[in-house]
Amino acid sequence: MNSFWETALGFADGKEDNAFTKDFGIIPDGTKAFARIEDFSITDKPANDYKEAQRFYEIKWGITQGDFVGRNVFQKIKCFDADEKIRFKALNMLRLILNLANVAPSAGAPDTAFLKQLVGRVMGIKIKEWSWVKDDGGMLEGNFISEVHLSSGFEPMVGKKMEVVQVVQAAKAAPAMLSEDTAF
């Protein structure tokens, strides 16, 4: 960056498209986008009333172009999970990201200093939606990363917003996630 008015996303030109705040709603299910690793670290979450203490790797991805440029999506990689199925898939996701970045894996669990070498790498990501009904009847919604790809040959696309339908079962609300393509 050469001047105050230049960023990694481009030169500040004062155009409305670049200045106005975009919608911060949920990114549609199945969206594929180019994204840069903004942060890659180890997160320790203390236990609370709902969950045991957790340790996981967390990537902050910044979308670099398209309809959602400038938005961030977070990826949890649960390599320390007690469930072997979750841990196995997480270890493979971490190894995939290292492979795509041409970074040799560390002998042991990567630490924050090791992970910092991945900051700034651009890859293709696939974004999915999640939602569930809270105990008070409200809804929680968000996004997660389901896939990571080499940016070369990757084709971005905007997915379709999931339609969330609440179904009442035995006096307790439970979410049912349906897409427009769901048939009964």
VMD Tcl script that draws the C-alpha trace (Angstrom):
set ca {
  {0.00 0.00 0.00}
  {1.44 3.26 -1.08}
  {-0.91 5.86 0.35}
  {-3.48 6.55 3.03}
  {-6.28 6.12 0.44}
  {-5.19 2.66 -0.73}
  {-6.26 -0.64 0.86}
  {-5.86 -4.30 0.02}
  {-9.34 -4.08 -1.58}
  {-8.46 -1.12 -3.80}
  {-8.13 2.66 -3.94}
  {-10.74 4.74 -2.08}
  {-12.60 6.54 -4.88}
  {-15.62 7.85 -2.94}
  {-18.17 6.10 -5.17}
  {-21.48 5.19 -3.52}
  {-21.06 1.47 -4.25}
  {-17.80 1.52 -2.31}
  {-18.97 3.80 0.52}
  {-22.43 2.59 1.54}
  {-22.85 -0.18 4.08}
  {-24.06 -3.36 2.46}
  {-26.67 -5.74 3.88}
  {-25.31 -7.84 6.73}
  {-27.93 -10.57 6.34}
  {-27.10 -14.21 5.94}
  {-25.04 -15.12 2.88}
  {-27.18 -17.49 0.76}
  {-26.64 -21.24 1.16}
  {-24.16 -22.72 -1.32}
  {-22.48 -19.42 -2.20}
  {-18.95 -19.87 -3.55}
  {-16.56 -16.94 -3.17}
  {-12.91 -15.98 -3.22}
  {-11.77 -15.18 0.31}
  {-8.56 -14.16 2.05}
  {-7.47 -15.51 5.41}
  {-7.62 -12.41 7.64}
  {-6.79 -14.25 10.86}
  {-5.96 -17.85 11.76}
  {-5.67 -18.60 15.46}
  {-6.45 -20.97 18.32}
  {-9.63 -20.15 20.24}
  {-10.38 -21.32 23.77}
  {-14.02 -21.02 24.83}
  {-14.77 -21.53 28.53}
  {-17.52 -23.88 29.64}
  {-20.99 -22.42 30.15}
  {-24.48 -23.70 31.00}
  {-24.88 -25.16 27.51}
  {-21.44 -26.42 26.47}
  {-18.22 -27.82 27.86}
  {-15.00 -25.85 27.38}
  {-13.85 -25.94 23.75}
  {-10.57 -25.43 21.94}
  {-10.49 -25.09 18.16}
  {-8.72 -23.38 15.30}
  {-10.61 -20.41 13.91}
  {-10.17 -18.75 10.54}
  {-11.58 -15.33 9.77}
  {-12.16 -15.30 6.00}
  {-12.68 -11.95 4.24}
  {-14.58 -12.19 0.96}
  {-12.50 -10.39 -1.67}
  {-14.91 -9.90 -4.59}
  {-18.47 -10.30 -5.80}
  {-21.78 -9.57 -4.10}
  {-20.41 -10.09 -0.59}
  {-17.03 -8.34 -0.87}
  {-15.81 -7.10 2.50}
  {-17.97 -9.56 4.48}
  {-16.35 -11.94 6.94}
  {-17.20 -15.59 7.52}
  {-15.66 -17.57 10.37}
  {-14.58 -21.19 10.17}
  {-14.12 -23.39 13.23}
  {-11.81 -26.36 12.78}
  {-12.35 -28.65 15.77}
  {-9.07 -30.60 15.80}
  {-9.19 -30.96 19.59}
  {-12.74 -32.37 19.79}
  {-13.31 -35.50 21.88}
  {-15.57 -36.96 19.17}
  {-13.23 -38.86 16.83}
  {-15.45 -38.32 13.76}
  {-15.44 -34.55 14.26}
  {-11.71 -34.55 15.03}
  {-10.85 -36.68 11.95}
  {-12.80 -34.40 9.58}
  {-11.29 -31.29 11.23}
  {-7.74 -32.61 10.97}
  {-8.32 -33.31 7.29}
  {-9.72 -29.80 6.72}
  {-6.67 -28.27 8.42}
  {-4.34 -30.45 6.36}
  {-6.24 -29.54 3.16}
  {-5.79 -25.82 3.87}
  {-2.07 -26.35 4.51}
  {-1.79 -28.37 1.28}
  {-3.60 -25.69 -0.74}
  {-1.26 -23.05 0.69}
  {1.84 -25.21 0.03}
  {2.72 -25.14 3.73}
  {4.30 -28.25 5.23}
  {2.44 -29.43 8.35}
  {4.11 -29.00 11.72}
  {5.17 -32.11 13.66}
  {2.63 -31.43 16.40}
  {-0.44 -29.27 16.78}
  {0.15 -25.99 14.92}
  {0.43 -22.99 17.23}
  {-0.63 -19.41 16.53}
  {2.86 -18.43 15.33}
  {2.78 -21.27 12.77}
  {-0.73 -20.34 11.60}
  {0.22 -16.68 11.00}
  {2.07 -17.70 7.81}
  {-1.34 -18.48 6.26}
  {-2.72 -14.96 6.80}
  {-3.20 -13.24 3.45}
  {-3.67 -16.44 1.43}
  {-6.61 -16.37 -0.96}
  {-8.68 -19.50 -1.60}
  {-12.12 -20.41 -2.87}
  {-14.67 -21.14 -0.14}
  {-18.18 -22.59 -0.14}
  {-20.51 -20.99 2.38}
  {-23.47 -22.76 3.97}
  {-26.29 -21.51 6.21}
  {-27.31 -22.78 9.64}
  {-30.33 -21.92 11.78}
  {-32.17 -23.14 14.83}
  {-34.99 -22.07 17.11}
  {-33.95 -20.69 20.50}
  {-35.72 -21.72 23.69}
  {-37.48 -18.34 23.77}
  {-38.91 -18.96 20.26}
  {-36.52 -16.63 18.47}
  {-34.26 -17.75 15.65}
  {-30.49 -17.94 15.42}
  {-28.97 -17.90 11.94}
  {-25.48 -17.78 10.58}
  {-23.00 -19.02 8.03}
  {-20.18 -21.53 8.07}
  {-17.54 -22.72 5.64}
  {-18.19 -26.20 4.23}
  {-15.46 -26.38 1.58}
  {-12.08 -24.79 0.78}
  {-10.52 -24.91 -2.71}
  {-7.47 -23.72 -4.59}
  {-8.32 -20.33 -6.10}
  {-6.99 -21.37 -9.52}
  {-9.93 -22.68 -11.55}
  {-12.44 -21.88 -8.77}
  {-15.74 -20.44 -10.02}
  {-17.64 -18.13 -7.66}
  {-21.44 -18.18 -7.58}
  {-24.26 -16.88 -5.39}
  {-26.28 -19.61 -3.70}
  {-29.97 -19.68 -2.74}
  {-31.34 -18.43 0.57}
  {-32.59 -21.31 2.65}
  {-36.22 -21.14 3.67}
  {-36.53 -21.87 7.37}
  {-39.82 -23.33 8.55}
  {-40.59 -23.76 12.22}
  {-42.34 -27.00 13.13}
  {-43.93 -27.53 16.54}
  {-43.35 -31.01 17.94}
  {-44.78 -32.04 21.30}
  {-45.03 -28.43 22.55}
  {-41.39 -27.70 21.69}
  {-40.38 -25.71 18.63}
  {-37.81 -27.41 16.41}
  {-36.22 -26.05 13.25}
  {-36.67 -27.61 9.88}
  {-34.27 -26.34 7.26}
  {-35.72 -26.46 3.78}
  {-34.53 -25.07 0.51}
  {-36.63 -23.98 -2.44}
  {-35.85 -27.33 -4.05}
  {-37.26 -29.43 -1.19}
  {-40.17 -31.57 -2.36}
  {-42.71 -33.38 -0.22}
}
mol new
graphics top color blue
foreach p $ca { graphics top sphere $p radius 0.5 }
foreach p [lrange $ca 0 end-1] q [lrange $ca 1 end] { graphics top cylinder $p $q radius 0.2 }
display resetview
